[in-house]
Amino acid sequence: MAVSFLWQAQRRQFMRMHPSQVPGLGASGAVNAVMLLDIFLFPKKTLYFDFIIPVPAILLGIFIIGKDVLRILEGDTQISGSAHLGGAVTAAIAWARVRRGRF
């Protein structure tokens, strides 16, 4: 009971904060980095969007990055588009290092 009350109090505190002040939680930026690094390394491979529709990996990568930019522009407070774009930048840096043979 006390844990539930504490969690509810923290939730109310986050709800009063401005979206830019809410801390980012989760590993979605890291997962985004791994997915995009795979796409950067193998852009012509076929991936299945929603496990059904075959698309070239590069199109899926463009869609993922575009969706994250749209999240930032719309001010989405539920999913951190900036954390996802941070993962994309990390993937781009790793890709550049792999191509130069320094990774």
Secondary structure, 3 states (H helix, E strand, C coil): CHHHHHHHHHHHHHHHCCHHHCCCCCCHHHHHHHHHHHHHHCCCCEEEECCCEEEEHHHHHHHHHHHHHHHHHHCCCCCCHHHHHHHHHHHHHHHHHHHHCCC
